[in-house]
Amino acid sequence: LTRDEAAKLIAALPVHLARMVRFSLATGLRQANVTGLLWSDVSLERRQAWVWADSAKGRRNIAVPLNDAAVAVLEEARACPLHGDARHCFTYHKHAVEQPNGAAWQKALERTNIKDFRWHDLRHTWASWLVQAGTPISVLKEMGGWETIDMVMRYAHLAPNHLAEHAKQIDGMLNANDTNTTQDLFVSPLKQM
């Protein structure tokens, strides 16, 4: 998702699902880890959540740093008057949300004209946004709980526009004061013969 698409999707969803999408985009957690997140696995004071090995895909504990966006979502969830399940962080009408990608999710995708998008693609979006913001792949690997860099690369899809700033770095090298040398760089090797 682009940031604009994400904002439109969040606005089109019911509040309880919008909150879960915001949390997913803030943390990169898998759907099951968001729906199964318990208050006992969260410390707002330490700005940390934990996904335990028995519920992690990689069967390893994952420490989840909570950024400002994630903390804000959890504070909203805790203050929600419909929050009745004292165990689960994300609820709807006092019950844990088990399947966030049902009819309301599908209707929101239709209203926003977002095609071929699954809940799990929120994790791809999170990874891509972080890489585009300069997060090293090795750091993203640890944050997402992936075992290998190859696995991270499946998620960190990059739009080509993030490369433009890096491509511009060569401009200063090619715009040398010696115009003859610079022009020679752009002459086809076949024409030089």
Salt bridges, closest charged atoms under 4 A:
ASP4 OD2 - LYS8 NZ 3.21
ASP68 OD1 - ARG47 NH2 2.44
GLU76 OE1 - ARG19 NE 3.73
GLU76 OE1 - ARG22 NH1 2.86
ASP85 OD2 - HIS88 ND1 2.66
ASP121 OD1 - ARG118 NH2 2.83
GLU165 OE2 - LYS168 NZ 3.44
